[in-house]
Amino acid sequence: MEERGKTIYWCLHCERAFHLESLNWKSKCAYKDCGAWRWDLWEWKEIRKLIPDYPEVPIEGEKYPLYGKPGNNCGTGGGAVGKA
């Protein structure tokens, strides 16, 4: 999932990461089944500050919950990391 010149963003709505050249007021989640807009998108590096166990480069299509750890059903965001 590495692309030069693009920033990795994470979507609060669907909990998946993707590349985007630049964030602007028209930006949306890259996943067609999501529909979230720019205010739901966070830079991946900020997510990794909160959860350093997550990989430097996320796997495309994988869910990365903000609450709870992967494989652990604690928190409100669910548990296991997995395909959406």
N, C-alpha and C positions, 0 to 999 in steps of 0.2 A: 504494500500500500504506500510505498514511498514515491513521491513525485517532487521533483525539484521546482522551487519557486512557488510552491503552494503551501498553505498552512493547513494543518489538520484541525478540524473542528469536531466537537461532540454535541449531539442533540439531546437536550433535556427531555424531550417528548418521547423519542424512541430508543434512547440510550445507545445509539450507534455513532461511529465516527466516520468521517469522510474528508476529502481534500477540497479546498476552495481557494481560488486565487486571491480574492479579496472579499471582505464582508461589507455590504452596503445595505441600505434600507430596503432593497428588493430581495435580499438573500433569503433562501429557503433551505430546509433540509434536503440533502441530495437523494434521499430515499423516497420514491414515488408513493409508497404506502404510508408515509408519515404526515406530511402537510404542515410541519412546524415552520415558523418564520424566524427571522434573525434574532429576536429577543430570546429564543430558546437555544441558541447556539453558543457554545463556550469553546475557547481554544483548548485543545487536548492537553497542552502543557499545564494548564490550570487544574484539569481533572487529575493529572498525575501528581500534582502537589498535594491534593486531598487523598489520593489513593496511590501511593508510590509503587504498589505491587503490580499495577497495570503496566503493560509493555510500553516501551518508548514509541513504537509504531504499532497501532492497533490493527487487528485483523478485520478486513472489510466484511461488513455484515454481522459481526459479532456484537452482542449486547454487553455493555459495560455499566452495570448499575451504579448509581451514585451512592445509594444507601446500602449498607451491608457489604460484605466481601464476596467475591466470586465463590460459588459453591457453598455459601452459608446463607441460610434463610432468615437472617436477622434484618432488622430495619424495614422501612416502608417500601423500599425499591425492589423487593424481591430478592432472589438469591443468585442462582447459577448463571454464569456467563454462557450464552448460547445463541444460535442463529435466531433471528426474529421471524 
